[in-house]
């Protein structure tokens, strides 16, 4: 019956009428509903959203006619869709997130949260003018690179230091300044890749240097490096495997041996630490991670690491080492393209100041405070949140012990004890809960396992508990309503 010519003719006639009945854009703009939208959005933006919706309706009417359906225009529905589209287009894309994944250095969530002192420094610097490149003592032009250099040297024992805009930029600048046109020797077991497809071989190639691989994936000896050194060698490079670990039948020469070999041949020895801790991780119940100071004492001529990982500061790539080596980096033309802006430098300086304060940095640097928190404190916070969530009708809440990774390409395989809440309802799936909470403001990001939505309280602070309970309640209420 649906294929009858009469029905098809009627449907096509209805579709033509539906197209003809679509109101003109100008008439829609004059309606009270549109006038209300014009109080919130610019006229051209409202008109564009309406035009796009009218085009979609025309396509829908034509597609429906081909299937034997005759859609029609409903003004109330039209304006709801236009309003929602305008809200979507003009909403902030970068929003605050409550991190309930348990991963302290979550790369996709911005890595280390900043200390209050760093936030204050950003606001003070951004609100007006600052002495970014002005020497207040002499009244002459200054250098932005001097703003954090002295503190970095005091904290690590380095002779000179430099900050650029991220860790990858630090490695690239070092290789371009020190190895372009020559060879860089690297162990095969250290040809690493980190997030975003940042690969050491690719960075070496981009720097204009040639990669010379030595040793095997699991075993590299000092003689492997020695045999590879030739007239074209410019740098010995070590990359600390901060985001993976090779265990078992392995061997790598101590950094002291590599440094001595480099000095013997008049070559710079560079170590890319990646995470770059300034304090020992043993204090947090984690395995030893080489600190920047230790690596310099072992003989590295230049050390690079990230500012927003175990340091707990803003995104930055930090280079510390011998004065003459850092001076070559400062003279390189690429530095201007890679330098930090005033906000990153303000946050970095304020963060470094916390490491020099009388109180231990784990009391003031949010990342370190998170890592230092006892399992008992995390459990108390979890029980407090569980009590609030159990007041939500239909929500099953289970308190469970778990372990949380540090994340951010740091301390691979090492975890901290944590307490999690496992949420389940009869009328919405774990995926549904996750989707609703991602749409909340602030958004809530957790994880899913065994058909339960999981909140890990290791990365939720005390001030967020009540807010998190409210967001879960609103998300489940919206799910029930839908």
N, C-alpha and C positions, 0 to 999 in steps of 0.2 A: 504493500500500500504506500510505503514511504517513497517508492520510486515512480509513482504515478505522475504523468505529465501535468495533471491539474494541480497536484500538491506542489510540484516544483515551481509552476507558474505563480501560484499564490505566495509561495515563500519569497520568490524574487520580487514580486510586487510589494510585499511587506518590507523587504530589505530596502527597496528604493524609497518607500515612504519614510522608513526610519532614517535614512540618510538625509532626506529632504527636511525632516523635522529637527535635525541637529541644529541647535541655536547658533547664531553668529557669535563670534568671539566678543565683539563690542557689546552686544546685549548682555552676555554673561558678566562682563566686567562692570556693568552698571547695576547688577543685583546687590542687595544688602549683604549677602554672604561674601561676595567678592570685595565689597567695600571694606568689610572687616579684615579680610586678608591683606588689603592694601595698607592698613595701619601697621602691619607687621613686616611686610616685604615690599621691595621696590616694584613699581608697576610692570616693568619689563620682565621681572622674574615671575610674577603672577601670570602674566600673559603667556609667557613661554611654557609654564607648567600646564595651563589650560589648553594651549595649542597642542602640546604633546599628548594630552589626554584625549582631545577630540580626534587626533590622528589615530590613536589606538582604538577608539570607538569605531571609527570608519573601517579600520582593518577587521575589527571583531565582527561588525555587521556583515561585511562581505564574506568573511570566513564562515560565519554562521549560515548565511544563505546557501553556500555551497554544501553545507551539511543538512540542509532542511530545517534550520532554526532561524527565527527572526528576532534578533536582539532589539532592544529599544532603549531610548535615553531616559534616565531618571536623574533629575537635577540634584537631589539630595545626595545620591550615591556619587555622582560626578564630583561634587564639591568636597566630599569626604576624601576621595582619592586624590584630588588636587591638593588639599590641605596636608595629607600625609606625605605626598611627594615633595611639597615645599619644605616640610619639616625635615625630611630626609636630606634634601639637597643643602640645607643651611645649617644642619647640625654640625657641631665640632667633630672632626674626625679623630683627633687625639684627645682621649678622655681618661679620667682616672679609673683605675682598676683595683679591686681588692684581690690580692693574690692569695688564693686558697689552694694552690697547687702543692705547697710545701717546698718548692724549689726557690731557694733564696736568691740565686742569681739567674733569674729567668730571662734569657736573651730576648724573647719575643715580648716580654712585659717591661723592657727597659733596664734590665739588670739592677744594679745597686740603687736602692732609695737613698736620697741625700739627707744629710744631717740638717737639723734646724739652722745651725750656723751657716751652712752652705746656702740654704734657701735665703736667709737674711742677706748674705753677701750678694747674691744674684739680684735681689730686689733693690738693694742700695746702689749697686752698680748700674742697673738698667734704668733706674728712675730718672737719672740725669746724666751729667758728664762724669768722666773718671780720668785718671792719669794713666790710661792704657799704654801710651808711648810718650809720656812726658815725665821728665825727671824733676820732681818737686824740689830737690836740693839745689840743683844748678839752674833750673829754669830753661833747660835745653831739651832737645829731643831725647827720649829714652827708648828702652827696648822692652817690649812685652815679655820677652823670654826671661828677663831678669826677675819678673814678679814672683815666680815659684822656684827659681833655680837654687837660691840659697837654702830654702827649707828642704828641698829634695836632697841636696848634698849633706846637710846636717843629719837627716834621717837615715841616710844610706852609706855615708862615707865616701861618696863619689866626689870627683874633682869638679865636674861640670854637669849640667843637666839641661834638658830641652823638652818641651811638651808640644805635641802636634795633635791633630784632631781625632785620631784613633790608633789602635794598635797596628793595624795593617799599614797605615801611613808611616808609622815609625819604622817598621821593617823596610818598607820601600825606600824611604829617604836614606836610611843607613846604607843600603846596598847601592843606591845610585851614587851616593857621595863617595863611597869607599871602594866599590868593586866594578863600576861600569867599565866595559871593555876587557875585563879580566875574568878570572875563574873564582868561583865560590865553592869550597869543599864542604859537603854535608854528608852525614851518615844516612844510609838508606832507611834506617829505622826512625829517622827524624824528618822525613819528607812528609810533613803532616798536612792535613786539611782541617780547617775549622769551619764553623757555620758560615753560610753565604758563599761556599765554594772558594774560600781563600786558601790557596795551595802554595806552599813554599816554592815548588818548582816554577809555578806561574809568576810569582812575585820576582824571583831571580831573573827570569827571562824578561820581564817588564822593565827591570832595572838596567838592562843592557849588559848584564853579566852572563857568564856561562856556568851552568851547574855541573859540578863534578861529584858523582855519587861514590861513596866508599863503604866498604864493609857489606854486611848482610842485614836483612831486616831485624834479626834478633841479636846479632853479634857484630860489634864493630870494635876494633882494637886500635891502640895508638899508632901502631905500625901501618895500619890502613891509611891513616891521615898522612903519615910521614912519606909513604911511597907516592901519594898523589900530589904532593907539593912540587910545583915546577915554576919556570920563569913567569908564567901568566897568572899564577895564584895571587889573589888580592885579599881574600878573607877566609878565615875558618869560622864557620857558622854552626852553632848548636841551637836546636829548637827543643825546649823543654816540652815533653809530651803531657801538657796539662789537661788535655781532653780525652786521653786514652792511656792504656797501660799495657805493656808487653811483659808477660810473666813467664817463668819456667826457665828454659835453656837460653839465657840472655847474658850479654856482657856489653858494657860501654865504658870507655876510659873516664877516670875522674876528671872533673873540669880543671883541676890543678895541672894535670898532665897536658891537656889541650892548650892551656894558657902558656905553659912553658915551651911547648913545641912552636906555638905562634911567635913567641918572643925570640926563640932561636933563629927563626927565619925572617924576623922583622915584619911580621904580619899582624893585623888586628884580629883579635878573637872576640866575636860577637855572640851573645846568648840572648835568644828571644824567650823570655820567661812566660809570656802569655798572661797568666793570672797576676803575678807580681805582688806577693804579699810583703808587707812591711813588718808584720809580727808573725811569730811562729804559730802554726795551726794546731800544734799539740795542746795549746791552752784551751782549745775548744773540743778536745776529745777526738781530733782528726789526725791522720798520719802526717809525718813531716812533709812540708812543701818548701823547697828552697826559697829563702827570702832574697830580696834584692841585695841587702848588705852582705849576706853570705856569698852570693854569686860574685860580687865585686871583690870580696876578700880572696876568693878562689883564683882570681887573676883575670877575670873577664875585662876586656878593654872597653866594652860597651854592652849595656844591658837594656833591653826594651821590654815593656809590659803595658798593660791596659790600666786606665784610671778607674774604670767602672766595674772592675771585678773585685778581687779580694782587698784592694785598697779601700773600696766603698765610696768612691767619689764619682765625678761626672765622666762622661765619655771623653777619653783622651788617650793618646799614645805617648808614653814617657820614655825618654832615652837618657841614661845616666852612665858616665864613665870618665875616661881620661880627658883632660882639658883639651889637648890638641886634636883628639878624635872628634869631640863634640863641636869644636870650632870649625872643623871641615863641614859638618852638617849645617851649622849656622850660616855658612857662606854659600851653600848650594841654592841655586835659583828656585828649585822646587819648594823650598821651605815656605815661601810666601803663599803658595797654593794650599799648603797643608797646615798652616798655623792655627792655633786655637783662637776663638773669639773672646771678647771680654767676659761674657757670662760663664763660659767654661773655665776660664782662668780664675774668676772670682770664686767659683764653687770649689775648684781644685785647691786654691790657696787656703780657703777656710777649712777644707777637709784635712789638709796636711797640718794645719795648726792644731787640730784635735789630737794628732799623734805626738805633739810637743807639749800638750797641756799636762798639768800635774795629775789629773785623773786618767785612769787607763782608757785607751781609745775604745775598748769594748763597751764602755758606759755611755759613749757619746756618738759613735759611728753606727748608724742603724744596722748595717749588714753584720758587723762584728757583734753587736748586741744580740741580734737574731741567732747567730751561731753559738754565742755563749750562753743563751738561755737554757736553764736546766729542764730536763724532761718533766719534772714535777710542775714547773711553772706553765709549760705548754699544756699539760694535762688539766691543770686548774682552769685555764682559759677555755679548753674544750668542754669541760663539764658545765661551765657557766653558759656557754653558747647552747649546749644541748638542753639545758633547762629552759631557755627561751624558745627554742625550736619545738620542744615537746608540747608547747601550748597551741601549736598550729594543728587544727583538726585534720585527721587523715594522714599525718606525716609520721612515718616510722623512723626513729633516730637510734642508731647503734654507735656507741663509743668504742673505738678500737685502737690498739697500739700499732704503730707502723714506723717506717724509717723514711727520712727525706734526704734526697741528694742535694748537694750544694748547687750544682748547675753552672751555667755560664762558661762551660769549657774548663772547669776547675775541679781538682780532686776527683778524677774519674773513679767510679765504683765505690767511693766512700760516702757514707750516709750518717745522719744524726737521728737519734730516737725522737719520735714525735707521737702525737695523738691525733686521730682523725675522727670525723663524724661521717657515718654512712647513711645517706638519706634515701628513702624509698616511699612512694605513694602508690595507691592502687589504680589511680586514674591518669597518671602521667609517667612516661618512661624516664629513665636517667638522661637520655639524650634530650628529651623535652625540657627537663629541669635545667640542663646545661644551656640550652638555647634561650630559655626565658631569662636566665641570669646574665647571659652575655648581652641581652638587650636592656638590662637594667642600667640605671645611672646613679652611682658608679656601677660599672660592670663587675660581675663576680666571675672569676675563672677558677674552676676546680678541676677534678679529673673523674673519670668513670671507670669502674671495675665491678664485675659480677652484677651488672644491671643496677648498680647503686651509684648515686652521685656523691662524690667524696669531697669533704672540706678538710684540708690539712692545716691544723692550727699553728704549725711552726712559723708560717709566714703571714699570719694574721695578727695584728697588734691589738692590745687591750682596748684601745680607743675605737676599734672597728667592730667590736663584738655586737653591740646593740644595733648598729647600722646594718650589719650583715644579717642579723635575725630579721630585721624589718624587710630587707630586700628579698629574702627567701619567702617570707610570708606573702609579700605582694606578688612575687612571681607565681606562687602556687595558686593564689586567689585568681590571678589573671588566667592561669591555665584552666581552672575550673570554670570560669566565666566563658572561656572560648569553647 
